[in-house]
Amino acid sequence: MEKESWAYRALKGRSIVFSYDISSKYTTLTYGHDVARAIASLLGNESALGEVFHITQPYSCTWQEILEIYLHTLKEKLGKEPNVYMTRQSLYIKYPNKKWQVEKDRLYNRFFDNSKINQYIDTTTFLKPSEGLRMCLTEFIDNPLFSQPYLRDEIMKDKLTGEYTSISEFSSIKVQLKYLIGRYFMPISKI
C-alpha cells in the first residue's frame, strides 16, 4: 500500500502490518526510468501507432519478496529490521476507499506478456525489481516526505500490534483526541 501505511510506521519504529492473503501473490514492478525509455523507443515509430503495449519487467515477484527487499533495505539504513505483524486478510478489504485496490490489484497474480514491447526495446536491460526497489527506498529514507498519517490505520494497527503512535505525530488537537479515543476506548470492530 502507500508509504504512509508501511514506511511511515517502520521509520517511526513501529511494526509494519502485512497480510498473508497478499504476500503470496505475484506482481510485476517496473522502474519508472525504464518505462520512460520504452515509451521513447515507441515515439515516432509508425509500426507502434494504434498498438497497446505492456511496458513491464520480464520478471515477476511475490509481495512477500518485495516485503523482504524493503526489510533488508530498512535494516541496512536504520541498523534494525522492523517487526512485521501478519494478518490473515488485508485490513484494507473492509475500507470502502481502499477495498478495490486490494481486490483488483493485490489479491491476484499479475503476470504480463511483454513480448510485443521487446520488438522496440530489450526489457532484459530493465533494472531488476530488487535493485529498483532498494534504490528508491534508500533515496526515500534519506529524504522522507509523508502526508499526514492515516488516523484510522494508525489506531487499528496500534491496537493489533500493541503499539502506540505519539500524539505529536498528528497535526491538531482534534485529531490527537480522536486517536486517543479510538486507541483506548473503541473496540477494533468499530474502527
Rosetta constraint file for C-alpha pairs under 8 A:
AtomPair CA 1 CA 5 HARMONIC 6.27 0.50
AtomPair CA 1 CA 6 HARMONIC 7.28 0.50
AtomPair CA 2 CA 6 HARMONIC 7.13 0.50
AtomPair CA 3 CA 7 HARMONIC 4.96 0.50
AtomPair CA 3 CA 8 HARMONIC 6.31 0.50
AtomPair CA 3 CA 146 HARMONIC 7.63 0.50
AtomPair CA 4 CA 8 HARMONIC 5.07 0.50
AtomPair CA 4 CA 9 HARMONIC 7.59 0.50
AtomPair CA 4 CA 146 HARMONIC 6.35 0.50
AtomPair CA 4 CA 147 HARMONIC 6.88 0.50
AtomPair CA 4 CA 148 HARMONIC 7.79 0.50
AtomPair CA 4 CA 149 HARMONIC 5.86 0.50
AtomPair CA 4 CA 150 HARMONIC 7.19 0.50
AtomPair CA 5 CA 9 HARMONIC 6.90 0.50
AtomPair CA 5 CA 16 HARMONIC 7.99 0.50
AtomPair CA 5 CA 149 HARMONIC 7.62 0.50
AtomPair CA 5 CA 150 HARMONIC 7.51 0.50
AtomPair CA 5 CA 153 HARMONIC 7.27 0.50
AtomPair CA 6 CA 10 HARMONIC 6.25 0.50
AtomPair CA 6 CA 16 HARMONIC 5.28 0.50
AtomPair CA 6 CA 17 HARMONIC 6.99 0.50
AtomPair CA 7 CA 11 HARMONIC 5.99 0.50
AtomPair CA 7 CA 16 HARMONIC 7.61 0.50
AtomPair CA 8 CA 12 HARMONIC 6.20 0.50
AtomPair CA 8 CA 146 HARMONIC 7.36 0.50
AtomPair CA 8 CA 149 HARMONIC 7.61 0.50
AtomPair CA 9 CA 13 HARMONIC 6.30 0.50
AtomPair CA 9 CA 14 HARMONIC 4.94 0.50
AtomPair CA 9 CA 15 HARMONIC 6.25 0.50
AtomPair CA 9 CA 16 HARMONIC 6.17 0.50
AtomPair CA 10 CA 14 HARMONIC 5.35 0.50
AtomPair CA 10 CA 15 HARMONIC 6.09 0.50
AtomPair CA 10 CA 16 HARMONIC 6.04 0.50
AtomPair CA 10 CA 82 HARMONIC 5.76 0.50
AtomPair CA 13 CA 82 HARMONIC 6.87 0.50
AtomPair CA 14 CA 82 HARMONIC 7.09 0.50
AtomPair CA 14 CA 83 HARMONIC 7.21 0.50
AtomPair CA 14 CA 163 HARMONIC 6.90 0.50
AtomPair CA 15 CA 82 HARMONIC 6.03 0.50
AtomPair CA 15 CA 83 HARMONIC 4.68 0.50
AtomPair CA 15 CA 84 HARMONIC 5.29 0.50
AtomPair CA 15 CA 85 HARMONIC 6.26 0.50
AtomPair CA 15 CA 161 HARMONIC 7.05 0.50
AtomPair CA 16 CA 82 HARMONIC 6.98 0.50
AtomPair CA 16 CA 83 HARMONIC 6.27 0.50
AtomPair CA 16 CA 84 HARMONIC 4.78 0.50
AtomPair CA 16 CA 85 HARMONIC 6.08 0.50
AtomPair CA 17 CA 84 HARMONIC 5.81 0.50
AtomPair CA 17 CA 85 HARMONIC 4.76 0.50
AtomPair CA 17 CA 86 HARMONIC 5.94 0.50
AtomPair CA 17 CA 87 HARMONIC 7.28 0.50
AtomPair CA 17 CA 157 HARMONIC 6.79 0.50
AtomPair CA 18 CA 22 HARMONIC 7.99 0.50
AtomPair CA 18 CA 23 HARMONIC 7.67 0.50
AtomPair CA 18 CA 84 HARMONIC 6.86 0.50
AtomPair CA 18 CA 85 HARMONIC 6.21 0.50
AtomPair CA 18 CA 86 HARMONIC 5.00 0.50
AtomPair CA 18 CA 87 HARMONIC 6.22 0.50
AtomPair CA 18 CA 90 HARMONIC 6.99 0.50
AtomPair CA 19 CA 23 HARMONIC 6.19 0.50
AtomPair CA 19 CA 86 HARMONIC 5.10 0.50
AtomPair CA 19 CA 87 HARMONIC 4.56 0.50
AtomPair CA 19 CA 88 HARMONIC 5.56 0.50
AtomPair CA 19 CA 89 HARMONIC 5.40 0.50
AtomPair CA 19 CA 90 HARMONIC 5.10 0.50
AtomPair CA 19 CA 91 HARMONIC 7.86 0.50
AtomPair CA 20 CA 24 HARMONIC 6.85 0.50
AtomPair CA 20 CA 86 HARMONIC 6.53 0.50
AtomPair CA 20 CA 87 HARMONIC 6.24 0.50
AtomPair CA 20 CA 88 HARMONIC 5.23 0.50
AtomPair CA 20 CA 89 HARMONIC 6.35 0.50
AtomPair CA 20 CA 90 HARMONIC 7.73 0.50
AtomPair CA 21 CA 25 HARMONIC 7.63 0.50
AtomPair CA 21 CA 88 HARMONIC 6.30 0.50
AtomPair CA 21 CA 89 HARMONIC 5.44 0.50
AtomPair CA 21 CA 90 HARMONIC 6.79 0.50
AtomPair CA 21 CA 107 HARMONIC 6.91 0.50
AtomPair CA 22 CA 63 HARMONIC 6.58 0.50
AtomPair CA 22 CA 64 HARMONIC 7.98 0.50
AtomPair CA 22 CA 89 HARMONIC 7.78 0.50
AtomPair CA 22 CA 90 HARMONIC 7.15 0.50
AtomPair CA 22 CA 106 HARMONIC 5.96 0.50
AtomPair CA 22 CA 107 HARMONIC 5.57 0.50
AtomPair CA 23 CA 62 HARMONIC 6.44 0.50
AtomPair CA 23 CA 63 HARMONIC 4.74 0.50
AtomPair CA 23 CA 64 HARMONIC 4.51 0.50
AtomPair CA 24 CA 62 HARMONIC 5.67 0.50
AtomPair CA 24 CA 63 HARMONIC 6.35 0.50
AtomPair CA 24 CA 64 HARMONIC 6.24 0.50
AtomPair CA 25 CA 62 HARMONIC 5.27 0.50
AtomPair CA 25 CA 63 HARMONIC 6.09 0.50
AtomPair CA 25 CA 106 HARMONIC 7.08 0.50
AtomPair CA 25 CA 107 HARMONIC 6.44 0.50
AtomPair CA 25 CA 108 HARMONIC 5.87 0.50
AtomPair CA 25 CA 109 HARMONIC 5.07 0.50
AtomPair CA 25 CA 110 HARMONIC 7.85 0.50
AtomPair CA 26 CA 60 HARMONIC 6.22 0.50
AtomPair CA 26 CA 61 HARMONIC 5.22 0.50
AtomPair CA 26 CA 62 HARMONIC 4.13 0.50
AtomPair CA 26 CA 63 HARMONIC 6.31 0.50
AtomPair CA 26 CA 108 HARMONIC 7.22 0.50
AtomPair CA 26 CA 109 HARMONIC 4.50 0.50
AtomPair CA 26 CA 110 HARMONIC 5.63 0.50
AtomPair CA 26 CA 111 HARMONIC 7.27 0.50
AtomPair CA 27 CA 60 HARMONIC 5.51 0.50
AtomPair CA 27 CA 61 HARMONIC 5.69 0.50
AtomPair CA 27 CA 62 HARMONIC 6.09 0.50
AtomPair CA 27 CA 63 HARMONIC 6.99 0.50
AtomPair CA 27 CA 106 HARMONIC 7.92 0.50
AtomPair CA 27 CA 109 HARMONIC 6.04 0.50
AtomPair CA 27 CA 110 HARMONIC 4.64 0.50
AtomPair CA 27 CA 111 HARMONIC 6.47 0.50
AtomPair CA 28 CA 56 HARMONIC 6.84 0.50
AtomPair CA 28 CA 57 HARMONIC 6.46 0.50
AtomPair CA 28 CA 59 HARMONIC 6.59 0.50
AtomPair CA 28 CA 60 HARMONIC 4.62 0.50
AtomPair CA 28 CA 61 HARMONIC 6.53 0.50
AtomPair CA 28 CA 110 HARMONIC 6.34 0.50
AtomPair CA 28 CA 111 HARMONIC 6.42 0.50
AtomPair CA 28 CA 112 HARMONIC 7.56 0.50
AtomPair CA 29 CA 56 HARMONIC 7.01 0.50
AtomPair CA 29 CA 57 HARMONIC 6.59 0.50
AtomPair CA 29 CA 60 HARMONIC 7.28 0.50
AtomPair CA 29 CA 129 HARMONIC 6.13 0.50
AtomPair CA 30 CA 34 HARMONIC 6.93 0.50
AtomPair CA 30 CA 35 HARMONIC 6.85 0.50
AtomPair CA 30 CA 55 HARMONIC 7.93 0.50
AtomPair CA 30 CA 56 HARMONIC 5.51 0.50
AtomPair CA 30 CA 57 HARMONIC 5.38 0.50
AtomPair CA 30 CA 126 HARMONIC 7.70 0.50
AtomPair CA 30 CA 127 HARMONIC 7.63 0.50
AtomPair CA 30 CA 128 HARMONIC 7.90 0.50
AtomPair CA 30 CA 129 HARMONIC 6.72 0.50
AtomPair CA 31 CA 35 HARMONIC 6.54 0.50
AtomPair CA 31 CA 126 HARMONIC 7.50 0.50
AtomPair CA 31 CA 127 HARMONIC 6.48 0.50
AtomPair CA 31 CA 129 HARMONIC 7.33 0.50
AtomPair CA 31 CA 132 HARMONIC 5.98 0.50
AtomPair CA 32 CA 36 HARMONIC 6.25 0.50
AtomPair CA 33 CA 37 HARMONIC 6.23 0.50
AtomPair CA 34 CA 38 HARMONIC 6.18 0.50
AtomPair CA 34 CA 126 HARMONIC 5.77 0.50
AtomPair CA 34 CA 127 HARMONIC 7.25 0.50
AtomPair CA 35 CA 39 HARMONIC 6.22 0.50
AtomPair CA 35 CA 55 HARMONIC 6.22 0.50
AtomPair CA 35 CA 56 HARMONIC 7.41 0.50
AtomPair CA 36 CA 40 HARMONIC 6.11 0.50
AtomPair CA 37 CA 41 HARMONIC 6.24 0.50
AtomPair CA 38 CA 42 HARMONIC 6.61 0.50
AtomPair CA 38 CA 55 HARMONIC 6.82 0.50
AtomPair CA 38 CA 117 HARMONIC 7.56 0.50
AtomPair CA 38 CA 120 HARMONIC 7.45 0.50
AtomPair CA 38 CA 121 HARMONIC 6.16 0.50
AtomPair CA 39 CA 43 HARMONIC 6.47 0.50
AtomPair CA 41 CA 45 HARMONIC 7.68 0.50
AtomPair CA 41 CA 120 HARMONIC 5.93 0.50
AtomPair CA 41 CA 121 HARMONIC 6.53 0.50
AtomPair CA 42 CA 48 HARMONIC 6.08 0.50
AtomPair CA 42 CA 120 HARMONIC 6.73 0.50
AtomPair CA 43 CA 48 HARMONIC 7.99 0.50
AtomPair CA 45 CA 49 HARMONIC 7.12 0.50
AtomPair CA 53 CA 114 HARMONIC 7.22 0.50
AtomPair CA 53 CA 116 HARMONIC 6.39 0.50
AtomPair CA 53 CA 117 HARMONIC 5.86 0.50
AtomPair CA 54 CA 112 HARMONIC 6.68 0.50
AtomPair CA 54 CA 113 HARMONIC 6.75 0.50
AtomPair CA 54 CA 114 HARMONIC 5.26 0.50
AtomPair CA 54 CA 116 HARMONIC 7.51 0.50
AtomPair CA 54 CA 117 HARMONIC 6.67 0.50
AtomPair CA 55 CA 114 HARMONIC 6.39 0.50
AtomPair CA 55 CA 117 HARMONIC 6.36 0.50
AtomPair CA 56 CA 112 HARMONIC 7.14 0.50
AtomPair CA 56 CA 114 HARMONIC 6.20 0.50
AtomPair CA 56 CA 123 HARMONIC 7.50 0.50
AtomPair CA 57 CA 114 HARMONIC 7.59 0.50
AtomPair CA 57 CA 123 HARMONIC 6.18 0.50
AtomPair CA 57 CA 124 HARMONIC 7.41 0.50
AtomPair CA 57 CA 126 HARMONIC 6.57 0.50
AtomPair CA 57 CA 128 HARMONIC 7.52 0.50
AtomPair CA 58 CA 114 HARMONIC 6.87 0.50
AtomPair CA 58 CA 123 HARMONIC 6.47 0.50
AtomPair CA 58 CA 124 HARMONIC 6.55 0.50
AtomPair CA 59 CA 128 HARMONIC 7.45 0.50
AtomPair CA 59 CA 129 HARMONIC 7.72 0.50
AtomPair CA 60 CA 110 HARMONIC 7.88 0.50
AtomPair CA 60 CA 111 HARMONIC 6.70 0.50
AtomPair CA 61 CA 65 HARMONIC 6.24 0.50
AtomPair CA 61 CA 66 HARMONIC 7.16 0.50
AtomPair CA 62 CA 66 HARMONIC 6.48 0.50
AtomPair CA 63 CA 67 HARMONIC 6.12 0.50
AtomPair CA 64 CA 68 HARMONIC 6.23 0.50
AtomPair CA 65 CA 69 HARMONIC 6.31 0.50
AtomPair CA 66 CA 70 HARMONIC 6.31 0.50
AtomPair CA 66 CA 130 HARMONIC 7.56 0.50
AtomPair CA 66 CA 133 HARMONIC 7.98 0.50
AtomPair CA 67 CA 71 HARMONIC 6.09 0.50
AtomPair CA 68 CA 72 HARMONIC 6.01 0.50
AtomPair CA 69 CA 73 HARMONIC 6.12 0.50
AtomPair CA 69 CA 130 HARMONIC 6.42 0.50
AtomPair CA 69 CA 133 HARMONIC 7.30 0.50
AtomPair CA 69 CA 134 HARMONIC 6.72 0.50
AtomPair CA 70 CA 74 HARMONIC 5.99 0.50
AtomPair CA 70 CA 133 HARMONIC 7.47 0.50
AtomPair CA 70 CA 134 HARMONIC 6.95 0.50
AtomPair CA 70 CA 137 HARMONIC 7.35 0.50
AtomPair CA 71 CA 75 HARMONIC 6.07 0.50
AtomPair CA 71 CA 81 HARMONIC 5.88 0.50
AtomPair CA 71 CA 82 HARMONIC 6.68 0.50
AtomPair CA 72 CA 76 HARMONIC 6.23 0.50
AtomPair CA 72 CA 81 HARMONIC 6.96 0.50
AtomPair CA 73 CA 77 HARMONIC 6.21 0.50
AtomPair CA 73 CA 134 HARMONIC 6.06 0.50
AtomPair CA 73 CA 137 HARMONIC 7.29 0.50
AtomPair CA 73 CA 138 HARMONIC 6.97 0.50
AtomPair CA 74 CA 78 HARMONIC 5.67 0.50
AtomPair CA 74 CA 79 HARMONIC 7.57 0.50
AtomPair CA 74 CA 80 HARMONIC 7.21 0.50
AtomPair CA 74 CA 81 HARMONIC 6.15 0.50
AtomPair CA 74 CA 82 HARMONIC 7.39 0.50
AtomPair CA 74 CA 138 HARMONIC 7.99 0.50
AtomPair CA 75 CA 79 HARMONIC 4.94 0.50
AtomPair CA 75 CA 80 HARMONIC 4.59 0.50
AtomPair CA 75 CA 81 HARMONIC 4.33 0.50
AtomPair CA 75 CA 82 HARMONIC 7.36 0.50
AtomPair CA 76 CA 80 HARMONIC 7.47 0.50
AtomPair CA 77 CA 138 HARMONIC 7.28 0.50
AtomPair CA 77 CA 141 HARMONIC 7.68 0.50
AtomPair CA 85 CA 161 HARMONIC 6.80 0.50
AtomPair CA 87 CA 91 HARMONIC 7.78 0.50
AtomPair CA 89 CA 93 HARMONIC 7.74 0.50
AtomPair CA 90 CA 102 HARMONIC 7.62 0.50
AtomPair CA 91 CA 95 HARMONIC 7.71 0.50
AtomPair CA 92 CA 98 HARMONIC 5.62 0.50
AtomPair CA 92 CA 99 HARMONIC 5.63 0.50
AtomPair CA 92 CA 102 HARMONIC 6.86 0.50
AtomPair CA 93 CA 98 HARMONIC 6.83 0.50
AtomPair CA 93 CA 99 HARMONIC 4.43 0.50
AtomPair CA 93 CA 100 HARMONIC 7.70 0.50
AtomPair CA 93 CA 102 HARMONIC 6.34 0.50
AtomPair CA 93 CA 103 HARMONIC 7.33 0.50
AtomPair CA 94 CA 98 HARMONIC 7.91 0.50
AtomPair CA 94 CA 99 HARMONIC 6.26 0.50
AtomPair CA 95 CA 99 HARMONIC 5.43 0.50
AtomPair CA 96 CA 100 HARMONIC 7.64 0.50
AtomPair CA 98 CA 102 HARMONIC 6.71 0.50
AtomPair CA 99 CA 103 HARMONIC 6.15 0.50
AtomPair CA 100 CA 104 HARMONIC 5.48 0.50
AtomPair CA 100 CA 105 HARMONIC 7.49 0.50
AtomPair CA 101 CA 105 HARMONIC 5.30 0.50
AtomPair CA 101 CA 106 HARMONIC 6.77 0.50
AtomPair CA 102 CA 106 HARMONIC 4.80 0.50
AtomPair CA 102 CA 107 HARMONIC 6.01 0.50
AtomPair CA 103 CA 107 HARMONIC 5.43 0.50
AtomPair CA 103 CA 108 HARMONIC 7.78 0.50
AtomPair CA 104 CA 108 HARMONIC 7.46 0.50
AtomPair CA 114 CA 118 HARMONIC 6.47 0.50
AtomPair CA 115 CA 119 HARMONIC 7.06 0.50
AtomPair CA 116 CA 120 HARMONIC 7.97 0.50
AtomPair CA 117 CA 121 HARMONIC 6.37 0.50
AtomPair CA 117 CA 123 HARMONIC 7.91 0.50
AtomPair CA 118 CA 122 HARMONIC 5.24 0.50
AtomPair CA 118 CA 123 HARMONIC 6.15 0.50
AtomPair CA 122 CA 126 HARMONIC 7.76 0.50
AtomPair CA 127 CA 131 HARMONIC 6.38 0.50
AtomPair CA 127 CA 132 HARMONIC 6.00 0.50
AtomPair CA 128 CA 132 HARMONIC 6.20 0.50
AtomPair CA 129 CA 133 HARMONIC 5.82 0.50
AtomPair CA 130 CA 134 HARMONIC 6.04 0.50
AtomPair CA 131 CA 135 HARMONIC 6.04 0.50
AtomPair CA 132 CA 136 HARMONIC 6.05 0.50
AtomPair CA 133 CA 137 HARMONIC 5.98 0.50
AtomPair CA 134 CA 138 HARMONIC 5.98 0.50
AtomPair CA 135 CA 139 HARMONIC 6.25 0.50
AtomPair CA 136 CA 140 HARMONIC 6.14 0.50
AtomPair CA 137 CA 141 HARMONIC 6.04 0.50
AtomPair CA 138 CA 142 HARMONIC 6.35 0.50
AtomPair CA 139 CA 143 HARMONIC 6.50 0.50
AtomPair CA 140 CA 144 HARMONIC 5.09 0.50
AtomPair CA 140 CA 145 HARMONIC 7.63 0.50
AtomPair CA 148 CA 170 HARMONIC 7.09 0.50
AtomPair CA 148 CA 171 HARMONIC 7.49 0.50
AtomPair CA 149 CA 153 HARMONIC 7.95 0.50
AtomPair CA 149 CA 154 HARMONIC 7.26 0.50
AtomPair CA 149 CA 169 HARMONIC 7.75 0.50
AtomPair CA 149 CA 170 HARMONIC 7.35 0.50
AtomPair CA 150 CA 154 HARMONIC 6.22 0.50
AtomPair CA 151 CA 155 HARMONIC 6.23 0.50
AtomPair CA 151 CA 175 HARMONIC 7.62 0.50
AtomPair CA 151 CA 179 HARMONIC 6.59 0.50
AtomPair CA 152 CA 156 HARMONIC 6.17 0.50
AtomPair CA 152 CA 191 HARMONIC 6.62 0.50
AtomPair CA 153 CA 157 HARMONIC 5.93 0.50
AtomPair CA 154 CA 158 HARMONIC 5.77 0.50
AtomPair CA 154 CA 165 HARMONIC 7.06 0.50
AtomPair CA 155 CA 159 HARMONIC 6.12 0.50
AtomPair CA 155 CA 179 HARMONIC 6.37 0.50
AtomPair CA 155 CA 182 HARMONIC 6.21 0.50
AtomPair CA 155 CA 183 HARMONIC 5.30 0.50
AtomPair CA 155 CA 191 HARMONIC 7.73 0.50
AtomPair CA 156 CA 160 HARMONIC 6.27 0.50
AtomPair CA 156 CA 183 HARMONIC 7.68 0.50
AtomPair CA 156 CA 188 HARMONIC 6.56 0.50
AtomPair CA 156 CA 191 HARMONIC 6.73 0.50
AtomPair CA 157 CA 161 HARMONIC 6.05 0.50
AtomPair CA 157 CA 163 HARMONIC 7.86 0.50
AtomPair CA 158 CA 162 HARMONIC 5.47 0.50
AtomPair CA 158 CA 163 HARMONIC 4.61 0.50
AtomPair CA 158 CA 164 HARMONIC 5.50 0.50
AtomPair CA 158 CA 165 HARMONIC 7.15 0.50
AtomPair CA 158 CA 183 HARMONIC 7.34 0.50
AtomPair CA 159 CA 163 HARMONIC 6.75 0.50
AtomPair CA 159 CA 183 HARMONIC 6.49 0.50
AtomPair CA 159 CA 188 HARMONIC 7.25 0.50
AtomPair CA 165 CA 169 HARMONIC 7.19 0.50
AtomPair CA 166 CA 170 HARMONIC 7.95 0.50
AtomPair CA 167 CA 176 HARMONIC 5.33 0.50
AtomPair CA 167 CA 179 HARMONIC 7.52 0.50
AtomPair CA 167 CA 180 HARMONIC 7.96 0.50
AtomPair CA 168 CA 176 HARMONIC 7.68 0.50
AtomPair CA 170 CA 175 HARMONIC 6.20 0.50
AtomPair CA 170 CA 176 HARMONIC 5.84 0.50
AtomPair CA 171 CA 175 HARMONIC 6.84 0.50
AtomPair CA 171 CA 176 HARMONIC 7.60 0.50
AtomPair CA 172 CA 176 HARMONIC 6.17 0.50
AtomPair CA 173 CA 177 HARMONIC 6.04 0.50
AtomPair CA 174 CA 178 HARMONIC 6.29 0.50
AtomPair CA 175 CA 179 HARMONIC 6.19 0.50
AtomPair CA 176 CA 180 HARMONIC 6.32 0.50
AtomPair CA 177 CA 181 HARMONIC 6.12 0.50
AtomPair CA 178 CA 182 HARMONIC 5.98 0.50
AtomPair CA 179 CA 183 HARMONIC 5.78 0.50
AtomPair CA 180 CA 184 HARMONIC 5.92 0.50
AtomPair CA 180 CA 185 HARMONIC 7.83 0.50
AtomPair CA 181 CA 185 HARMONIC 5.32 0.50
AtomPair CA 181 CA 186 HARMONIC 6.66 0.50
AtomPair CA 182 CA 186 HARMONIC 4.90 0.50
AtomPair CA 182 CA 187 HARMONIC 7.92 0.50
AtomPair CA 182 CA 191 HARMONIC 7.22 0.50
AtomPair CA 186 CA 190 HARMONIC 6.44 0.50
AtomPair CA 186 CA 191 HARMONIC 7.05 0.50
AtomPair CA 187 CA 191 HARMONIC 7.10 0.50
